[in-house]
Amino acid sequence: MSPESNASDSPDKGKPRVGLDSASTQLSSDLKKEAGGHFPVLSWSAEQTPEQKNAHGELDAEHAARILVVEDDLAILDLVEILLQSQGYVVSTASDGERALELFEIWNPDLIILDLMLPKLDGLAFCRKVRESSNVPIIVLSARAMEEDKVWALDLGANDYMTKPFGAREFLARIRALLRFAAAKQGGRS
């Protein structure tokens, strides 16, 4: 069986993938132009009540989960930001580890999406510093696919690890799962 036939038989065949190609850059640019800064909400969790939605059916900013995205590839950063905003999340972004640490300290996000290969302060050092003061959920999103990279990040305190390119639906499901877990833990349920 050739590699081409393996790819076509993949269970992910036909599902959108987010990756490092030039199409990502174009898609990101096109979405921003077409949306005019407004991103419709596509799904809600069971914990979100109608009272928390505004007149447009969107989650009010005060009730939306706040997600810090740390990624130095601006095309991927834009795509992830658009994807998360389309789901009603409030998003802040940083393209280097030092700026991410500043934002983390002043913004208090509910979840962090973290690349490992960052300028100024790498993702592992950032993760270590965050864990000194917080249990905020961290999802590593990295091109590093070696098992030792995954183990190292998870041992330093990351809660989950996804490799690029990644499926948008799985990515969003992992975010929802970690936010549910964090909310249950905060509410005294484990």
C-alpha positions in Angstrom: 0.0 0.0 0.0 1.4 3.4 -1.0 1.6 6.4 1.4 -1.0 8.2 -0.8 -3.6 5.4 -0.3 -2.9 5.5 3.5 -3.6 9.2 3.6 -6.9 8.8 1.6 -8.1 6.1 3.9 -7.5 8.3 7.0 -10.4 8.8 9.4 -9.6 12.5 9.2 -10.1 12.6 5.5 -12.1 15.7 4.5 -11.8 17.3 8.0 -10.3 20.8 8.2 -6.7 20.8 9.4 -4.8 23.8 10.7 -1.1 23.9 9.8 1.8 25.8 8.5 1.0 26.3 4.9 0.4 29.4 2.8 -3.3 28.6 2.5 -3.5 29.2 6.3 -2.2 32.7 5.8 -4.7 33.4 3.0 -7.6 31.9 4.9 -6.8 33.9 8.0 -6.6 37.1 6.0 -9.9 36.4 4.1 -11.8 35.5 7.3 -10.7 38.8 9.0 -11.7 40.9 6.0 -15.1 39.1 5.6 -15.9 39.1 9.3 -15.2 42.7 9.9 -14.1 41.9 13.4 -17.4 40.1 14.2 -17.2 36.3 14.7 -20.5 34.4 15.1 -20.8 31.9 17.9 -21.1 28.3 16.6 -21.5 26.3 19.8 -22.2 26.5 23.5 -21.4 24.4 26.5 -24.2 23.2 28.8 -23.0 25.5 31.5 -23.7 28.6 29.5 -27.2 29.8 30.1 -29.3 32.1 27.9 -29.0 34.9 30.4 -25.2 35.0 29.7 -25.8 35.7 26.0 -26.2 39.2 24.6 -28.8 40.4 22.1 -27.0 38.8 19.2 -27.0 35.4 20.9 -23.3 35.6 21.7 -21.8 34.9 25.1 -21.2 38.2 27.0 -17.5 38.9 27.4 -17.8 38.8 31.2 -19.0 35.2 31.0 -16.8 34.0 28.2 -13.7 31.9 28.9 -10.5 33.9 28.4 -7.8 32.2 26.4 -4.2 33.3 26.0 -2.7 32.1 22.8 1.2 32.1 22.6 2.5 31.4 19.1 5.3 33.0 17.1 4.0 31.9 13.7 1.7 34.8 12.9 -0.4 32.8 10.4 -1.1 30.1 12.9 -1.7 32.7 15.7 -4.3 34.5 13.5 -6.0 31.3 12.6 -6.2 30.1 16.2 -7.5 33.5 17.3 -10.2 33.5 14.7 -11.2 29.9 15.5 -11.5 30.6 19.2 -13.3 33.9 18.7 -15.8 32.1 16.4 -16.7 29.9 19.4 -17.3 32.9 21.7 -14.0 32.9 23.6 -12.2 36.1 24.6 -8.7 35.8 23.2 -5.5 37.6 23.9 -2.3 36.8 21.9 1.5 36.9 22.3 4.2 36.0 19.8 7.0 35.6 22.3 7.4 34.1 25.8 8.3 37.3 27.7 5.2 39.1 26.4 3.1 36.0 27.1 4.3 36.0 30.7 3.4 39.7 31.1 -0.1 39.0 29.7 -0.5 36.0 31.9 0.3 38.0 35.0 -2.1 40.9 34.2 -4.9 39.2 32.4 -5.4 35.9 34.4 -6.6 33.7 31.5 -8.8 30.6 32.0 -6.7 28.6 29.6 -3.4 28.9 27.7 -2.5 27.6 24.2 1.3 27.4 24.1 3.8 26.8 21.4 7.2 25.5 22.6 9.5 27.2 20.1 9.2 30.8 21.1 11.6 33.8 21.0 12.8 35.5 24.2 11.5 32.8 26.6 10.8 29.3 25.2 7.5 27.5 25.9 8.9 25.1 28.4 10.4 28.0 30.5 7.1 29.8 30.2 5.2 26.7 31.4 7.6 26.3 34.4 7.1 30.0 35.4 3.3 29.8 35.1 3.2 26.6 37.3 5.0 28.5 40.1 1.9 30.5 40.7 -1.1 28.9 38.9 -2.9 25.8 37.9 -4.4 27.3 34.7 -4.9 24.6 32.1 -2.2 24.7 29.4 -2.5 23.0 26.0 0.8 22.8 24.2 0.4 23.2 20.4 3.7 22.4 18.7 5.4 21.1 15.6 7.6 19.0 17.9 6.2 15.5 17.6 8.9 13.5 19.4 7.7 11.5 22.4 10.4 13.1 24.7 9.1 16.6 23.8 5.6 15.6 24.8 6.7 13.9 28.0 8.9 16.8 29.0 6.1 19.4 28.5 3.6 17.3 30.3 6.0 16.7 33.2 6.6 20.5 33.5 2.9 21.1 33.9 1.2 21.2 30.6 -2.3 19.5 30.7 -2.4 18.4 27.1 -0.2 18.3 24.0 -1.2 18.5 20.3 1.0 18.5 17.3 0.7 20.7 14.2 -1.0 20.3 11.9 -4.1 19.7 13.9 -7.8 19.2 13.4 -9.9 22.1 14.5 -12.8 20.0 15.9 -10.5 18.0 18.1 -8.6 21.1 19.2 -11.9 22.8 20.3 -13.1 19.6 22.0 -9.8 19.5 24.1 -10.3 23.1 25.1 -13.9 22.5 26.2 -12.8 19.4 28.2 -10.1 21.3 30.0 -12.4 24.2 30.7 -15.0 21.9 32.1 -12.5 20.1 34.3 -11.1 23.5 35.6 -14.6 24.7 36.4 -15.5 21.5 38.2 -12.3 21.6 40.2 -12.9 25.3 41.1 -16.4 24.5 42.2 -15.1 21.9 44.6 -16.1 18.9 42.5 -13.3 16.6 41.2 
